[in-house]
Amino acid sequence: MSHERVVTKTIGRAIHRFEMLAPGDRVLVGVSGGKDSYVLLSDLLSRRPRMPFAYEVEALHVRSDFAPPATDAAVARVRAECDAPFHVLDVGIRRRLKPGRSLSCYWCSTQRRLELIDYAVQNGFTKIALAHHLDDILETFFMNMMFRGTISTMMPVLRYDKYPVTIIRPLAMLEERSVVQLVEERGFSGAVCTCPFAAHSDRKNARARVEALTGGSSSIKRRIFESMGRVRTEYLFNSEPSSHDRPVTA
């Protein structure tokens, strides 16, 4: 089976299983300039003629005040190949920092997420599509256990109580290696994160531990993913509330 077919079928299974799309949806795809959001946007656009109902797709790139030139170049290529409205929103992330605080991956990503949500709400979108894949979800699962003492992860579908938009992650069942194989086949060279905080982040630590635990086995990764929906609460105990940081679930 071709890399394109693997990616298309796996994304399709996730969309169907978690009921990510509905007739008349207006979907805003968050585009970073990286390989994952490139594959996500491409798939949601090419999938439309085969779907039994219509939905709209637009893209938004939230450009920070410290984005490297390589990111702009990658975003420009995605925009050129994208047969859909494409928007760029410039946001000053650094000036939002409170005195005495320093940048972190989690804080920065939260700021970008808030901008996506605000843009989606103001412009009448019903869904925000994010390009987190299976490996991201597993990393978050273990990261929350190891560093925050909770069992939780990113949801394939996340409905907010205070926002009239829903987060969807169509790549939720797709391994990163499948994304890499497809973009290499297409000759796409996405932007690579050059943030100095990323090299020492909890996520990078969790990624190394997940790879060591699974040995890179696709079947083991899939079973860990499925275990998140097969929780035997009778064999877990309730803990006292703690002062740990809130888990990463969005």
N, C-alpha and C positions, 0 to 999 in steps of 0.2 A: 504494500500500500504506500502511495506517495506521501511525502511529508504534508503536502497541502491537504490531502484527504484525511489524514490522521487528525490534523488540527481542526478541520471543518466538522468532522463527525464528533469529536470530543466536545467542542464548543456547543454543537447542536444538542448533545445529550444533556449538558448542563442547563441550557436554556429551557429545554422541555421538562427536565426533572424538577427544577426549582421554579418553574413558571415565571421566568424572568421578563418575558415580553407579552404584551396584550394589544388587541386592536386599538389603533389610534394613539399609541404611545409616542411621545416626543422624547427621544433619547439624546442626552448630552454626553459625549465621550470625552473623558479627561485624557489629553495627549501630552506626554512629557517629552517626546522626541526619542524615547527609547524603543527597544525592540518589542516590548510587550504591548504598549498602547498602539503601536503601528499595526501589529497583528490583529488586535481587537477591533480597531476602526475598520480595517480592511475587511474583516469577516462580517461585521454587522452591516456593512454596505453591500457586499456581494451576496449576502444571504436574503436580502429583501425580496427578490423576484421569486424565490422558492418558498417563501412563507405563505401560509393560508390567509394572512391578514396584512394590512398595511401599517407601517410605522415610519416615523421620521428619524433621521440621524443628523446631528450636527456635532462639531468638535470644538473643544476649547483648550487652549494652552495657557496655563498660568505662568507667566514669565517673571521670575524674581529679579531683584536688583543685583544678584551675584551670579546669574546664569552665564556659563562660558560660551564663547563664540561657536563651539562645536554643537551646542544644543540648538542654537538658532539655525544652523545649517541642517541639522537632522529634522527639525520641525518644518523647515522650508520644503524639504523633500516630501515629507508626509503630506503637507498641504498641497503640493503640486500633484500628487497621485490621488488625492482625495476628491471624489465626486460628490461633495457635500459642503454646505456652508462651514467655514473654518474661522474661528475667532481667536485672537490673542489678547490676553488681559495682563497688563503690566502692574505688578504689585511690589511695593517696597516692604520686603520682609524684615530687613535689619532694623528699620526704624520703629518697628513694633515691639522690639525687645525692651523690657523694663530695665532700669538701672541695676547693675550688678548681676544680671542674668546673661547666659551665653547661649548661642545657637545649639540646637540638637536636632537630630533627624526627626524625632517624634514631633517636636514643636513645629518645625518647619512644614512637615507634611500636614499637620493639623491646620496651619494657616492656609495652605493651598486648598485643602478640603473645604474649609469655610468659604473661600472665594468661589469654588465650584458650586457649592450649595446655593450661595447668594445669587450667583448668576443664573442658575437653573430656576430658582423661585421667581426671580424678577422677569424672566423671559418665558415662563409657562411650560417648562419641561416637566415631564412626569417621572423620568428615570435618569439617573447618572450612572454611566457605565465606567467602571474602573478596571484596570488591567492586572489585578493581582491573580497569580496563577497558583496551581496546587502547592508548589514549593513554598510560596509566600505564606499560604494558609497554615501549612505544617510548621513553618518557622515561628509564626505568631503563636500557635498552640503551645509549643515548647517554651517559647520566650516568656509567655505569661505564667507558665508553671515555674520556670527557673528563677525569674527575676521579680515576679509580682505575686506569686503564691496563689494563683487562680487557675481554674480550668475554663478556658474560653479561647475564641479565635475570631478571625474575620468571617463574617457570614456571607454565603453566596448571594443572599438577598437580605438587605437590611432596611426595615421600614422605620422611619423616624416618627416620634410622637409630636415633635414641635415643628417639623418641616413637611410641606406637602409634596415631597419627592422621595423616591426610593432608590437606594444604592443597589446596583446589580454587578456581579462579577462573573461574566460569561467564561472566563478562563479558569474558573475554580477547580475544574477537574483535569486541567491540562498541565503536564509537566513542563518545566522550563526548558528541558532539553529539546522538546518538540518545537517550541518557539524558536530556539537557536537554530535548529535544523532548517526550519522554514525560511527564516530571514537570510541565512547563508545561501540557500537555494535561490532566493530572489536577489541577492547581492545588496541587501540593505545593511548599512552600517549605522546603527542607532547611536544616540548620545550615551556616553558612559558617565555615571556620577563621579564628579571630581571633588565633592565636598570632603574636607579633611575629617569631619566628624563621622562619616560613614565607615571609615576604616576601623574605628574602635567602637562601633555601635553594638547594642545588645543583639540586634538582628544578625549582624555578621557572626557573632559568637554562636547564636542559635543555629544559623545555617551550617556552620562547621559541625556542630553536634548532631544535627539531623542527618547529615551525610555520613558521619561516623556510625550512627545508630542503624541506619538503613543499608549502609554499604552501597548506596545508589540504586537499590532495587526498586523497580517500578511497582511490583506487586506489594511490597511492604509499605511503600508510600500510600498506595491506594487503600490498603487495609487500615492504616492509621487515619486516613481521611474518613473512611466509612465509620470508624469507631466513634467519631464525634457525634454521629446521629444515632448511636446505639448505646446510650449511657445507661448503665445498670445502677440506678441511684440507691438500690437497697444494699449495694456493696460499697457505698461511699458514705462518709460521715459529714455532718455539718460542723463547720469551724466557727469560732468566735470572730466577729468583725475585727479587722486589723487596720493598720494605718498604711498598708501597701498602696502604691500608686494604682490608679484605675487601670484595668487591663486594656490592651489594644484590641479593639473589636471593629474598628471602622477604617 
